[in-house]
Structure formats: C-alpha cells, structure tokens
Amino acid sequence: MTEKQARDIAAALGGETWQSGGGVWLVILKRADGRAVAVSEEAVCEYRDLETLETGQPDKAILLC
C-alpha cells in the first residue's frame, strides 16, 4: 500500500504507519495486552509483541489476496 493509504487506514483504526523497507508500508496496531497487529495490502497478522513483529513470525495470519 502507499504511504497515504497507510496513513488513512491508521487514522481510521487508531494505529501507526510503519515503513518496513523497500517501499512497503504497514499499519501497526498495538493492543493493550502487548500483542501487535500488522495490516498490509496482502495480509493481517497478529504477533506476540513488537519485537516478534520485526522478526516476521506471526502467531496468526489472514491472507487478503
């Protein structure tokens, strides 16, 4: 997704934008229990925490394409 799309989605969901490299933009939602959810144009993934998100090991994933 583009930076603008990520900003718009983040505003709607109460998340933050994150540029993961190579022009890839994500929306990151930090949950009260410490878990993190990453939304891309390809998937929605849930991670144990932000550190796990950076290593790319989701606990759950829903593919969107």
PyMOL Python script that loads the backbone (N, CA, C, O; Angstrom):
from pymol import cmd

cmd.read_pdbstr("""\
ATOM      1  N   MET A   1       0.842  -1.169   0.000  1.00  0.00           N
ATOM      2  CA  MET A   1       0.000   0.000   0.000  1.00  0.00           C
ATOM      3  C   MET A   1       0.887   1.232   0.000  1.00  0.00           C
ATOM      4  O   MET A   1       2.061   1.165   0.367  1.00  0.00           O
ATOM      5  N   THR A   2       0.335   2.327  -0.403  1.00  0.00           N
ATOM      6  CA  THR A   2       1.094   3.571  -0.434  1.00  0.00           C
ATOM      7  C   THR A   2       1.149   4.188   0.964  1.00  0.00           C
ATOM      8  O   THR A   2       0.422   3.774   1.867  1.00  0.00           O
ATOM      9  N   GLU A   3       2.005   5.165   1.123  1.00  0.00           N
ATOM     10  CA  GLU A   3       2.096   5.862   2.408  1.00  0.00           C
ATOM     11  C   GLU A   3       0.765   6.519   2.759  1.00  0.00           C
ATOM     12  O   GLU A   3       0.332   6.464   3.910  1.00  0.00           O
ATOM     13  N   LYS A   4       0.117   7.136   1.783  1.00  0.00           N
ATOM     14  CA  LYS A   4      -1.168   7.791   2.028  1.00  0.00           C
ATOM     15  C   LYS A   4      -2.223   6.780   2.456  1.00  0.00           C
ATOM     16  O   LYS A   4      -2.979   7.038   3.393  1.00  0.00           O
ATOM     17  N   GLN A   5      -2.284   5.641   1.788  1.00  0.00           N
ATOM     18  CA  GLN A   5      -3.244   4.606   2.175  1.00  0.00           C
ATOM     19  C   GLN A   5      -2.986   4.152   3.605  1.00  0.00           C
ATOM     20  O   GLN A   5      -3.919   3.993   4.392  1.00  0.00           O
ATOM     21  N   ALA A   6      -1.715   3.945   3.937  1.00  0.00           N
ATOM     22  CA  ALA A   6      -1.356   3.517   5.289  1.00  0.00           C
ATOM     23  C   ALA A   6      -1.764   4.573   6.315  1.00  0.00           C
ATOM     24  O   ALA A   6      -2.301   4.233   7.369  1.00  0.00           O
ATOM     25  N   ARG A   7      -1.516   5.848   6.019  1.00  0.00           N
ATOM     26  CA  ARG A   7      -1.909   6.927   6.938  1.00  0.00           C
ATOM     27  C   ARG A   7      -3.426   6.947   7.130  1.00  0.00           C
ATOM     28  O   ARG A   7      -3.907   7.092   8.254  1.00  0.00           O
ATOM     29  N   ASP A   8      -4.177   6.802   6.042  1.00  0.00           N
ATOM     30  CA  ASP A   8      -5.640   6.826   6.130  1.00  0.00           C
ATOM     31  C   ASP A   8      -6.170   5.651   6.943  1.00  0.00           C
ATOM     32  O   ASP A   8      -7.057   5.823   7.780  1.00  0.00           O
ATOM     33  N   ILE A   9      -5.634   4.465   6.704  1.00  0.00           N
ATOM     34  CA  ILE A   9      -6.071   3.274   7.448  1.00  0.00           C
ATOM     35  C   ILE A   9      -5.685   3.399   8.917  1.00  0.00           C
ATOM     36  O   ILE A   9      -6.478   3.065   9.797  1.00  0.00           O
ATOM     37  N   ALA A  10      -4.471   3.879   9.189  1.00  0.00           N
ATOM     38  CA  ALA A  10      -4.021   4.058  10.569  1.00  0.00           C
ATOM     39  C   ALA A  10      -4.927   5.037  11.305  1.00  0.00           C
ATOM     40  O   ALA A  10      -5.269   4.815  12.467  1.00  0.00           O
ATOM     41  N   ALA A  11      -5.315   6.112  10.640  1.00  0.00           N
ATOM     42  CA  ALA A  11      -6.208   7.094  11.267  1.00  0.00           C
ATOM     43  C   ALA A  11      -7.565   6.468  11.567  1.00  0.00           C
ATOM     44  O   ALA A  11      -8.145   6.722  12.622  1.00  0.00           O
ATOM     45  N   ALA A  12      -8.064   5.668  10.663  1.00  0.00           N
ATOM     46  CA  ALA A  12      -9.370   5.035  10.843  1.00  0.00           C
ATOM     47  C   ALA A  12      -9.360   3.987  11.954  1.00  0.00           C
ATOM     48  O   ALA A  12     -10.347   3.833  12.672  1.00  0.00           O
ATOM     49  N   LEU A  13      -8.247   3.267  12.095  1.00  0.00           N
ATOM     50  CA  LEU A  13      -8.176   2.172  13.067  1.00  0.00           C
ATOM     51  C   LEU A  13      -7.477   2.540  14.371  1.00  0.00           C
ATOM     52  O   LEU A  13      -7.459   1.744  15.310  1.00  0.00           O
ATOM     53  N   GLY A  14      -6.905   3.732  14.438  1.00  0.00           N
ATOM     54  CA  GLY A  14      -6.178   4.132  15.643  1.00  0.00           C
ATOM     55  C   GLY A  14      -4.813   3.506  15.737  1.00  0.00           C
ATOM     56  O   GLY A  14      -4.321   3.252  16.836  1.00  0.00           O
ATOM     57  N   GLY A  15      -4.185   3.248  14.592  1.00  0.00           N
ATOM     58  CA  GLY A  15      -2.855   2.640  14.577  1.00  0.00           C
ATOM     59  C   GLY A  15      -1.783   3.619  14.141  1.00  0.00           C
ATOM     60  O   GLY A  15      -1.998   4.830  14.095  1.00  0.00           O
ATOM     61  N   GLU A  16      -0.630   3.069  13.826  1.00  0.00           N
ATOM     62  CA  GLU A  16       0.517   3.854  13.377  1.00  0.00           C
ATOM     63  C   GLU A  16       0.998   3.305  12.049  1.00  0.00           C
ATOM     64  O   GLU A  16       0.832   2.119  11.765  1.00  0.00           O
ATOM     65  N   THR A  17       1.594   4.164  11.233  1.00  0.00           N
ATOM     66  CA  THR A  17       2.196   3.684   9.992  1.00  0.00           C
ATOM     67  C   THR A  17       3.622   3.231  10.278  1.00  0.00           C
ATOM     68  O   THR A  17       4.269   3.703  11.213  1.00  0.00           O
ATOM     69  N   TRP A  18       4.089   2.313   9.456  1.00  0.00           N
ATOM     70  CA  TRP A  18       5.449   1.789   9.606  1.00  0.00           C
ATOM     71  C   TRP A  18       5.965   1.449   8.228  1.00  0.00           C
ATOM     72  O   TRP A  18       5.309   0.732   7.472  1.00  0.00           O
ATOM     73  N   GLN A  19       7.127   1.955   7.899  1.00  0.00           N
ATOM     74  CA  GLN A  19       7.756   1.678   6.611  1.00  0.00           C
ATOM     75  C   GLN A  19       8.732   0.537   6.839  1.00  0.00           C
ATOM     76  O   GLN A  19       9.756   0.710   7.501  1.00  0.00           O
ATOM     77  N   SER A  20       8.417  -0.621   6.295  1.00  0.00           N
ATOM     78  CA  SER A  20       9.207  -1.814   6.598  1.00  0.00           C
ATOM     79  C   SER A  20      10.368  -2.038   5.635  1.00  0.00           C
ATOM     80  O   SER A  20      11.038  -3.069   5.706  1.00  0.00           O
ATOM     81  N   GLY A  21      10.609  -1.102   4.750  1.00  0.00           N
ATOM     82  CA  GLY A  21      11.715  -1.218   3.811  1.00  0.00           C
ATOM     83  C   GLY A  21      11.231  -1.568   2.421  1.00  0.00           C
ATOM     84  O   GLY A  21      10.198  -2.216   2.254  1.00  0.00           O
ATOM     85  N   GLY A  22      11.976  -1.139   1.436  1.00  0.00           N
ATOM     86  CA  GLY A  22      11.622  -1.448   0.062  1.00  0.00           C
ATOM     87  C   GLY A  22      10.317  -0.806  -0.395  1.00  0.00           C
ATOM     88  O   GLY A  22       9.666  -1.303  -1.314  1.00  0.00           O
ATOM     89  N   GLY A  23       9.933   0.301   0.248  1.00  0.00           N
ATOM     90  CA  GLY A  23       8.699   0.972  -0.131  1.00  0.00           C
ATOM     91  C   GLY A  23       7.435   0.301   0.360  1.00  0.00           C
ATOM     92  O   GLY A  23       6.343   0.639  -0.095  1.00  0.00           O
ATOM     93  N   VAL A  24       7.560  -0.646   1.284  1.00  0.00           N
ATOM     94  CA  VAL A  24       6.396  -1.373   1.815  1.00  0.00           C
ATOM     95  C   VAL A  24       5.899  -0.658   3.069  1.00  0.00           C
ATOM     96  O   VAL A  24       6.644  -0.503   4.037  1.00  0.00           O
ATOM     97  N   TRP A  25       4.654  -0.230   3.049  1.00  0.00           N
ATOM     98  CA  TRP A  25       4.028   0.447   4.186  1.00  0.00           C
ATOM     99  C   TRP A  25       3.059  -0.489   4.892  1.00  0.00           C
ATOM    100  O   TRP A  25       2.312  -1.228   4.252  1.00  0.00           O
ATOM    101  N   LEU A  26       3.082  -0.449   6.218  1.00  0.00           N
ATOM    102  CA  LEU A  26       2.187  -1.251   7.054  1.00  0.00           C
ATOM    103  C   LEU A  26       1.450  -0.346   8.026  1.00  0.00           C
ATOM    104  O   LEU A  26       1.869   0.782   8.284  1.00  0.00           O
ATOM    105  N   VAL A  27       0.361  -0.847   8.555  1.00  0.00           N
ATOM    106  CA  VAL A  27      -0.325  -0.208   9.673  1.00  0.00           C
ATOM    107  C   VAL A  27      -0.127  -1.123  10.870  1.00  0.00           C
ATOM    108  O   VAL A  27      -0.409  -2.319  10.799  1.00  0.00           O
ATOM    109  N   ILE A  28       0.356  -0.561  11.965  1.00  0.00           N
ATOM    110  CA  ILE A  28       0.612  -1.332  13.175  1.00  0.00           C
ATOM    111  C   ILE A  28      -0.371  -0.909  14.252  1.00  0.00           C
ATOM    112  O   ILE A  28      -0.510   0.275  14.558  1.00  0.00           O
ATOM    113  N   LEU A  29      -1.045  -1.889  14.817  1.00  0.00           N
ATOM    114  CA  LEU A  29      -1.968  -1.661  15.924  1.00  0.00           C
ATOM    115  C   LEU A  29      -1.374  -2.314  17.165  1.00  0.00           C
ATOM    116  O   LEU A  29      -1.113  -3.516  17.172  1.00  0.00           O
ATOM    117  N   LYS A  30      -1.162  -1.527  18.211  1.00  0.00           N
ATOM    118  CA  LYS A  30      -0.628  -2.054  19.467  1.00  0.00           C
ATOM    119  C   LYS A  30      -1.795  -2.305  20.400  1.00  0.00           C
ATOM    120  O   LYS A  30      -2.542  -1.388  20.742  1.00  0.00           O
ATOM    121  N   ARG A  31      -1.945  -3.556  20.809  1.00  0.00           N
ATOM    122  CA  ARG A  31      -3.061  -3.925  21.683  1.00  0.00           C
ATOM    123  C   ARG A  31      -2.687  -3.728  23.143  1.00  0.00           C
ATOM    124  O   ARG A  31      -1.507  -3.704  23.493  1.00  0.00           O
ATOM    125  N   ALA A  32      -3.695  -3.588  23.990  1.00  0.00           N
ATOM    126  CA  ALA A  32      -3.479  -3.369  25.419  1.00  0.00           C
ATOM    127  C   ALA A  32      -2.763  -4.545  26.082  1.00  0.00           C
ATOM    128  O   ALA A  32      -2.090  -4.362  27.096  1.00  0.00           O
ATOM    129  N   ASP A  33      -2.898  -5.751  25.521  1.00  0.00           N
ATOM    130  CA  ASP A  33      -2.252  -6.934  26.104  1.00  0.00           C
ATOM    131  C   ASP A  33      -0.812  -7.111  25.616  1.00  0.00           C
ATOM    132  O   ASP A  33      -0.184  -8.131  25.902  1.00  0.00           O
ATOM    133  N   GLY A  34      -0.285  -6.122  24.880  1.00  0.00           N
ATOM    134  CA  GLY A  34       1.091  -6.185  24.412  1.00  0.00           C
ATOM    135  C   GLY A  34       1.260  -6.788  23.037  1.00  0.00           C
ATOM    136  O   GLY A  34       2.334  -6.677  22.445  1.00  0.00           O
ATOM    137  N   ARG A  35       0.230  -7.421  22.516  1.00  0.00           N
ATOM    138  CA  ARG A  35       0.305  -8.011  21.184  1.00  0.00           C
ATOM    139  C   ARG A  35       0.267  -6.908  20.137  1.00  0.00           C
ATOM    140  O   ARG A  35      -0.181  -5.795  20.411  1.00  0.00           O
ATOM    141  N   ALA A  36       0.735  -7.222  18.943  1.00  0.00           N
ATOM    142  CA  ALA A  36       0.759  -6.261  17.844  1.00  0.00           C
ATOM    143  C   ALA A  36       0.097  -6.877  16.623  1.00  0.00           C
ATOM    144  O   ALA A  36       0.250  -8.068  16.353  1.00  0.00           O
ATOM    145  N   VAL A  37      -0.634  -6.060  15.893  1.00  0.00           N
ATOM    146  CA  VAL A  37      -1.292  -6.483  14.661  1.00  0.00           C
ATOM    147  C   VAL A  37      -0.741  -5.625  13.530  1.00  0.00           C
ATOM    148  O   VAL A  37      -0.717  -4.397  13.621  1.00  0.00           O
ATOM    149  N   ALA A  38      -0.302  -6.285  12.464  1.00  0.00           N
ATOM    150  CA  ALA A  38       0.213  -5.588  11.293  1.00  0.00           C
ATOM    151  C   ALA A  38      -0.749  -5.793  10.134  1.00  0.00           C
ATOM    152  O   ALA A  38      -1.147  -6.918   9.832  1.00  0.00           O
ATOM    153  N   VAL A  39      -1.121  -4.688   9.485  1.00  0.00           N
ATOM    154  CA  VAL A  39      -2.026  -4.737   8.346  1.00  0.00           C
ATOM    155  C   VAL A  39      -1.242  -4.286   7.116  1.00  0.00           C
ATOM    156  O   VAL A  39      -0.676  -3.193   7.096  1.00  0.00           O
ATOM    157  N   SER A  40      -1.214  -5.138   6.094  1.00  0.00           N
ATOM    158  CA  SER A  40      -0.607  -4.780   4.814  1.00  0.00           C
ATOM    159  C   SER A  40      -1.658  -4.962   3.738  1.00  0.00           C
ATOM    160  O   SER A  40      -2.789  -5.348   4.034  1.00  0.00           O
ATOM    161  N   GLU A  41      -1.301  -4.692   2.501  1.00  0.00           N
ATOM    162  CA  GLU A  41      -2.279  -4.926   1.440  1.00  0.00           C
ATOM    163  C   GLU A  41      -2.423  -6.406   1.125  1.00  0.00           C
ATOM    164  O   GLU A  41      -3.315  -6.793   0.370  1.00  0.00           O
ATOM    165  N   GLU A  42      -1.558  -7.237   1.692  1.00  0.00           N
ATOM    166  CA  GLU A  42      -1.593  -8.678   1.438  1.00  0.00           C
ATOM    167  C   GLU A  42      -2.129  -9.505   2.595  1.00  0.00           C
ATOM    168  O   GLU A  42      -2.654 -10.598   2.382  1.00  0.00           O
ATOM    169  N   ALA A  43      -2.002  -8.989   3.838  1.00  0.00           N
ATOM    170  CA  ALA A  43      -2.363  -9.813   4.993  1.00  0.00           C
ATOM    171  C   ALA A  43      -2.613  -8.970   6.239  1.00  0.00           C
ATOM    172  O   ALA A  43      -2.222  -7.806   6.325  1.00  0.00           O
ATOM    173  N   VAL A  44      -3.279  -9.606   7.200  1.00  0.00           N
ATOM    174  CA  VAL A  44      -3.403  -9.075   8.554  1.00  0.00           C
ATOM    175  C   VAL A  44      -2.771 -10.122   9.447  1.00  0.00           C
ATOM    176  O   VAL A  44      -3.194 -11.278   9.452  1.00  0.00           O
ATOM    177  N   CYS A  45      -1.752  -9.722  10.208  1.00  0.00           N
ATOM    178  CA  CYS A  45      -1.007 -10.684  11.028  1.00  0.00           C
ATOM    179  C   CYS A  45      -0.967 -10.232  12.480  1.00  0.00           C
ATOM    180  O   CYS A  45      -0.817  -9.045  12.771  1.00  0.00           O
ATOM    181  N   GLU A  46      -1.104 -11.196  13.390  1.00  0.00           N
ATOM    182  CA  GLU A  46      -1.014 -10.916  14.818  1.00  0.00           C
ATOM    183  C   GLU A  46       0.293 -11.496  15.348  1.00  0.00           C
ATOM    184  O   GLU A  46       0.662 -12.628  15.036  1.00  0.00           O
ATOM    185  N   TYR A  47       0.987 -10.690  16.158  1.00  0.00           N
ATOM    186  CA  TYR A  47       2.284 -11.069  16.716  1.00  0.00           C
ATOM    187  C   TYR A  47       2.238 -11.003  18.232  1.00  0.00           C
ATOM    188  O   TYR A  47       1.432 -10.269  18.804  1.00  0.00           O
ATOM    189  N   ARG A  48       3.097 -11.764  18.876  1.00  0.00           N
ATOM    190  CA  ARG A  48       3.179 -11.780  20.341  1.00  0.00           C
ATOM    191  C   ARG A  48       3.503 -10.395  20.888  1.00  0.00           C
ATOM    192  O   ARG A  48       2.968  -9.990  21.920  1.00  0.00           O
ATOM    193  N   ASP A  49       4.392  -9.661  20.185  1.00  0.00           N
ATOM    194  CA  ASP A  49       4.793  -8.321  20.600  1.00  0.00           C
ATOM    195  C   ASP A  49       5.488  -7.629  19.429  1.00  0.00           C
ATOM    196  O   ASP A  49       5.629  -8.219  18.358  1.00  0.00           O
ATOM    197  N   LEU A  50       5.919  -6.396  19.620  1.00  0.00           N
ATOM    198  CA  LEU A  50       6.562  -5.657  18.536  1.00  0.00           C
ATOM    199  C   LEU A  50       7.887  -6.281  18.112  1.00  0.00           C
ATOM    200  O   LEU A  50       8.238  -6.249  16.933  1.00  0.00           O
ATOM    201  N   GLU A  51       8.621  -6.846  19.060  1.00  0.00           N
ATOM    202  CA  GLU A  51       9.894  -7.495  18.732  1.00  0.00           C
ATOM    203  C   GLU A  51       9.660  -8.680  17.794  1.00  0.00           C
ATOM    204  O   GLU A  51      10.401  -8.867  16.829  1.00  0.00           O
ATOM    205  N   THR A  52       8.644  -9.466  18.075  1.00  0.00           N
ATOM    206  CA  THR A  52       8.307 -10.611  17.230  1.00  0.00           C
ATOM    207  C   THR A  52       7.863 -10.142  15.852  1.00  0.00           C
ATOM    208  O   THR A  52       8.161 -10.795  14.852  1.00  0.00           O
ATOM    209  N   LEU A  53       7.154  -9.022  15.787  1.00  0.00           N
ATOM    210  CA  LEU A  53       6.743  -8.462  14.506  1.00  0.00           C
ATOM    211  C   LEU A  53       7.972  -8.189  13.636  1.00  0.00           C
ATOM    212  O   LEU A  53       7.962  -8.472  12.438  1.00  0.00           O
ATOM    213  N   GLU A  54       9.015  -7.648  14.230  1.00  0.00           N
ATOM    214  CA  GLU A  54      10.224  -7.323  13.478  1.00  0.00           C
ATOM    215  C   GLU A  54      10.949  -8.566  12.967  1.00  0.00           C
ATOM    216  O   GLU A  54      11.694  -8.485  11.991  1.00  0.00           O
ATOM    217  N   THR A  55      10.744  -9.710  13.609  1.00  0.00           N
ATOM    218  CA  THR A  55      11.385 -10.940  13.139  1.00  0.00           C
ATOM    219  C   THR A  55      10.523 -11.680  12.123  1.00  0.00           C
ATOM    220  O   THR A  55      10.982 -12.627  11.486  1.00  0.00           O
ATOM    221  N   GLY A  56       9.266 -11.244  11.972  1.00  0.00           N
ATOM    222  CA  GLY A  56       8.397 -11.822  10.942  1.00  0.00           C
ATOM    223  C   GLY A  56       7.797 -13.165  11.281  1.00  0.00           C
ATOM    224  O   GLY A  56       7.550 -13.970  10.383  1.00  0.00           O
ATOM    225  N   GLN A  57       7.555 -13.432  12.554  1.00  0.00           N
ATOM    226  CA  GLN A  57       6.972 -14.711  12.971  1.00  0.00           C
ATOM    227  C   GLN A  57       5.579 -14.509  13.567  1.00  0.00           C
ATOM    228  O   GLN A  57       5.444 -14.484  14.790  1.00  0.00           O
ATOM    229  N   PRO A  58       4.533 -14.362  12.735  1.00  0.00           N
ATOM    230  CA  PRO A  58       3.198 -14.141  13.289  1.00  0.00           C
ATOM    231  C   PRO A  58       2.626 -15.385  13.946  1.00  0.00           C
ATOM    232  O   PRO A  58       2.917 -16.511  13.544  1.00  0.00           O
ATOM    233  N   ASP A  59       1.801 -15.158  14.971  1.00  0.00           N
ATOM    234  CA  ASP A  59       1.063 -16.256  15.590  1.00  0.00           C
ATOM    235  C   ASP A  59      -0.158 -16.618  14.772  1.00  0.00           C
ATOM    236  O   ASP A  59      -0.544 -17.784  14.691  1.00  0.00           O
ATOM    237  N   LYS A  60      -0.767 -15.600  14.161  1.00  0.00           N
ATOM    238  CA  LYS A  60      -1.957 -15.795  13.325  1.00  0.00           C
ATOM    239  C   LYS A  60      -1.839 -14.897  12.102  1.00  0.00           C
ATOM    240  O   LYS A  60      -1.260 -13.813  12.172  1.00  0.00           O
ATOM    241  N   ALA A  61      -2.387 -15.349  10.989  1.00  0.00           N
ATOM    242  CA  ALA A  61      -2.368 -14.536   9.773  1.00  0.00           C
ATOM    243  C   ALA A  61      -3.605 -14.801   8.931  1.00  0.00           C
ATOM    244  O   ALA A  61      -4.080 -15.932   8.827  1.00  0.00           O
ATOM    245  N   ILE A  62      -4.109 -13.738   8.337  1.00  0.00           N
ATOM    246  CA  ILE A  62      -5.206 -13.842   7.385  1.00  0.00           C
ATOM    247  C   ILE A  62      -4.692 -13.243   6.070  1.00  0.00           C
ATOM    248  O   ILE A  62      -4.367 -12.058   6.004  1.00  0.00           O
ATOM    249  N   LEU A  63      -4.623 -14.061   5.045  1.00  0.00           N
ATOM    250  CA  LEU A  63      -4.178 -13.569   3.731  1.00  0.00           C
ATOM    251  C   LEU A  63      -5.329 -12.880   3.039  1.00  0.00           C
ATOM    252  O   LEU A  63      -6.452 -13.383   3.038  1.00  0.00           O
ATOM    253  N   LEU A  64      -5.054 -11.726   2.449  1.00  0.00           N
ATOM    254  CA  LEU A  64      -6.088 -10.930   1.806  1.00  0.00           C
ATOM    255  C   LEU A  64      -6.077 -11.058   0.290  1.00  0.00           C
ATOM    256  O   LEU A  64      -6.982 -10.560  -0.379  1.00  0.00           O
ATOM    257  N   CYS A  65      -5.071 -11.716  -0.256  1.00  0.00           N
ATOM    258  CA  CYS A  65      -5.022 -11.833  -1.720  1.00  0.00           C
ATOM    259  C   CYS A  65      -4.918 -13.287  -2.156  1.00  0.00           C
ATOM    260  O   CYS A  65      -4.866 -13.571  -3.353  1.00  0.00           O
TER     261      CYS A  65
END
""", "prot")
cmd.dss("prot")
cmd.show_as("cartoon", "prot")
cmd.util.cbc("prot")
cmd.orient("prot")
